[in-house]
Amino acid sequence: MRRCRAFLDERIVSGGEHWTHVLVVAHGAAVRGFFSAMFGAESGRIYGSRVQKNCAVNVIDCTGGLFLAERVAKEFCEDV
């Protein structure tokens, strides 16, 4: 989670004036890390799930250093 938080702070939050859209492609462990870093989600749980299946698309807004989940692919969540 620390690496995800560092990425968000260094590349997303501090560089916000240079871009309008960012695409981050990551595997499940990184997705859980990002959710934990952005929202404090316990162990990266997303809608009670530990995993999002492949091809899930989540839309997150970052304005002023605050993250807002505009769309989370709930239909791609499953427990393992």
C-alpha positions as CSV (number, residue, x, y, z in Angstrom):
1,M,0.0,0.0,0.0
2,R,2.9,2.4,0.7
3,R,4.1,2.1,-2.9
4,C,0.6,2.8,-4.2
5,R,0.2,5.8,-1.9
6,A,3.6,7.1,-3.0
7,F,2.6,6.7,-6.7
8,L,-0.7,8.6,-6.1
9,D,1.0,11.4,-4.2
10,E,4.0,11.8,-6.6
11,R,2.3,11.2,-10.0
12,I,-1.4,11.8,-9.6
13,V,-2.0,14.4,-6.9
14,S,1.1,16.6,-7.5
15,G,0.8,16.4,-11.3
16,G,-2.8,17.2,-11.6
17,E,-2.3,20.5,-13.4
18,H,-0.6,18.7,-16.3
19,W,-3.3,16.2,-17.3
20,T,-7.1,15.7,-17.4
21,H,-7.2,11.9,-17.6
22,V,-4.9,9.1,-16.4
23,L,-5.2,5.4,-17.2
24,V,-3.7,3.0,-14.7
25,V,-3.6,-0.6,-15.7
26,A,-2.8,-2.9,-12.8
27,H,-3.3,-6.4,-11.4
28,G,-5.6,-7.3,-8.5
29,A,-3.0,-6.8,-5.7
30,A,-2.2,-3.3,-7.0
31,V,-5.9,-2.4,-7.4
32,R,-6.5,-3.4,-3.7
33,G,-3.5,-1.3,-2.7
34,F,-4.8,1.7,-4.6
35,F,-8.2,1.4,-3.0
36,S,-6.6,1.1,0.4
37,A,-4.4,4.1,-0.2
38,M,-7.3,6.2,-1.6
39,F,-10.2,5.3,0.6
40,G,-8.7,3.5,3.6
41,A,-10.6,0.4,2.6
42,E,-9.8,-2.5,5.0
43,S,-7.3,-4.7,3.3
44,G,-8.3,-3.3,0.0
45,R,-11.8,-4.7,0.2
46,I,-14.0,-3.5,-2.6
47,Y,-17.7,-4.0,-2.0
48,G,-16.9,-6.8,0.5
49,S,-14.7,-8.6,-2.0
50,R,-11.0,-9.3,-1.9
51,V,-10.7,-9.5,-5.7
52,Q,-11.9,-7.9,-8.9
53,K,-12.0,-10.2,-11.8
54,N,-10.1,-9.4,-15.0
55,C,-11.2,-6.4,-17.1
56,A,-12.8,-4.5,-14.3
57,V,-12.9,-0.7,-15.0
58,N,-13.1,1.7,-12.0
59,V,-13.4,5.4,-12.5
60,I,-11.9,7.6,-9.8
61,D,-11.9,11.4,-9.7
62,C,-9.0,13.2,-8.0
63,T,-9.7,16.9,-7.4
64,G,-7.6,18.8,-4.9
65,G,-5.9,15.7,-3.6
66,L,-9.3,14.1,-2.7
67,F,-10.4,10.9,-4.4
68,L,-14.0,10.1,-5.3
69,A,-15.1,6.7,-6.7
70,E,-17.4,7.7,-9.6
71,R,-17.8,4.1,-10.8
72,V,-16.6,0.9,-9.2
73,A,-17.2,-2.3,-11.2
74,K,-19.2,-4.1,-8.5
75,E,-20.2,-6.7,-11.0
76,F,-16.6,-7.8,-11.2
77,C,-16.1,-8.3,-7.5
78,E,-15.8,-11.8,-6.0
79,D,-14.5,-13.5,-2.9
80,V,-11.7,-16.0,-3.1
